[in-house]
């Protein structure tokens, strides 16, 4: 079985028996977005939490 099919089957097994097609679609959508984000981070690099906090703190004025 392909890795994608294995992951899809695993996801389906974790969902409740009474889930709707909309629930299934949503969970597959989220998994795909996570995979794309990871791939983009590996390709383009990431920003550390500390750097983000410093950057955002400049927006906040007391």
Rosetta silent file (secondary structure, phi, psi, omega in degrees, C-alpha in Angstrom):
SEQUENCE: XXXXXXXXXXXXXXXXXXXXXXXXXXXXXXXXXXXXXXXXXXXXXXXXXXXXXXXXXXXXXX
SCORE:     score description
SCORE:     0.000 S_00000001
   1 L     0.000  141.964 -179.188    0.000    0.000    0.000 S_00000001
   2 L   -70.302  155.066  177.948    1.296    3.486   -0.803 S_00000001
   3 H   -57.888  -38.467  179.627    2.287    5.830    2.041 S_00000001
   4 H   -64.897  -41.766  179.919   -0.540    8.212    1.111 S_00000001
   5 H   -67.908  -38.751  176.404   -3.101    5.416    1.201 S_00000001
   6 H   -61.064  -44.424  179.944   -1.723    4.186    4.529 S_00000001
   7 H   -65.018  -41.587  178.111   -2.000    7.677    5.985 S_00000001
   8 H   -63.037  -42.890  178.906   -5.526    8.079    4.638 S_00000001
   9 H   -64.546  -41.578  178.506   -6.603    4.740    6.058 S_00000001
  10 H   -61.112  -43.223  178.472   -5.060    5.607    9.422 S_00000001
  11 H   -62.398  -45.902 -179.949   -6.929    8.907    9.480 S_00000001
  12 H   -61.004  -37.279  179.693  -10.221    7.223    8.610 S_00000001
  13 H   -67.331  -26.254 -179.417   -9.698    4.683   11.386 S_00000001
  14 H   -82.693  -20.840 -178.993   -9.266    7.497   13.932 S_00000001
  15 L   -77.425  150.588  178.940  -12.490    9.268   12.997 S_00000001
  16 L   -66.181  154.395 -178.145  -15.731    8.318   14.755 S_00000001
  17 L   -62.205  -25.894 -177.289  -18.081    5.920   12.977 S_00000001
  18 L   -97.398   18.484 -179.569  -20.786    8.590   12.715 S_00000001
  19 L   -70.068  155.544 -179.293  -18.602   11.245   11.046 S_00000001
  20 L   -94.208  168.211  174.679  -19.912   12.965    7.954 S_00000001
  21 H   -60.946  -36.200  178.096  -18.299   13.257    4.531 S_00000001
  22 H   -62.107  -41.382  176.295  -17.711   16.910    5.383 S_00000001
  23 H   -61.153  -43.222 -179.727  -15.740   15.853    8.496 S_00000001
  24 H   -63.779  -46.487  179.823  -13.644   13.461    6.424 S_00000001
  25 H   -60.591  -42.996 -179.539  -12.947   16.101    3.774 S_00000001
  26 H   -60.733  -46.114 -178.470  -11.981   18.629    6.424 S_00000001
  27 H   -65.699  -39.488  175.878   -9.495   16.259    8.089 S_00000001
  28 H   -64.745  -38.682  177.809   -7.901   15.342    4.754 S_00000001
  29 H   -60.742  -46.716 -179.133   -7.675   19.062    3.929 S_00000001
  30 H   -63.067  -44.424  179.243   -5.918   19.804    7.222 S_00000001
  31 H   -60.020  -43.414  179.510   -3.459   16.927    6.768 S_00000001
  32 H   -63.516  -41.937  178.317   -2.618   18.148    3.267 S_00000001
  33 H   -62.595  -40.443  178.272   -2.079   21.717    4.511 S_00000001
  34 H   -63.159  -45.423  178.628    0.262   20.442    7.239 S_00000001
  35 H   -60.304  -42.715  179.259    2.267   18.416    4.698 S_00000001
  36 H   -65.370  -38.803  178.742    2.550   21.449    2.406 S_00000001
  37 H   -65.235  -42.058  177.736    3.643   23.646    5.306 S_00000001
  38 H   -62.853  -46.296 -179.780    6.328   21.197    6.366 S_00000001
  39 H   -62.312  -41.171  179.663    7.604   20.900    2.799 S_00000001
  40 H   -65.597  -40.336  178.064    7.660   24.686    2.397 S_00000001
  41 H   -62.696  -40.017  178.166    9.536   25.072    5.670 S_00000001
  42 H   -66.803  -35.875 -177.814   12.119   22.538    4.557 S_00000001
  43 H   -78.711  -46.057 -171.923   12.508   24.281    1.203 S_00000001
  44 H  -101.461  -11.527 -176.725   12.407   27.937    2.249 S_00000001
  45 L    92.142  169.228 -177.207   13.494   27.771    5.870 S_00000001
  46 L  -130.964  168.599  177.162   11.666   28.735    9.025 S_00000001
  47 L  -111.981  135.863 -179.467   11.704   31.506   11.621 S_00000001
  48 L   -68.592  157.116  177.545   12.342   30.692   15.267 S_00000001
  49 H   -59.210  -41.440 -179.610    9.673   31.335   17.891 S_00000001
  50 H   -61.847  -44.355  178.787   11.985   33.842   19.576 S_00000001
  51 H   -62.837  -40.739  178.802   12.466   35.820   16.350 S_00000001
  52 H   -64.162  -43.936 -179.834    8.708   35.905   15.737 S_00000001
  53 H   -62.330  -40.639  177.560    8.047   37.106   19.290 S_00000001
  54 H   -64.793  -42.314 -179.403   10.619   39.906   18.911 S_00000001
  55 H   -63.433  -46.751 -178.298    9.151   40.903   15.554 S_00000001
  56 H   -69.448  -33.692 -178.683    5.562   40.934   16.856 S_00000001
  57 H   -62.154  -24.372  177.847    6.527   42.782   20.029 S_00000001
  58 L   -68.958  -21.357  178.656    7.471   45.766   17.867 S_00000001
  59 L   -76.439  -31.193 -172.832    3.796   46.061   16.862 S_00000001
  60 L   -84.554  121.865  176.242    2.626   46.351   20.447 S_00000001
  61 L  -120.235  135.210 -179.398    2.846   49.792   21.959 S_00000001
  62 L   -95.193    0.000    0.000    1.866   50.523   25.526 S_00000001
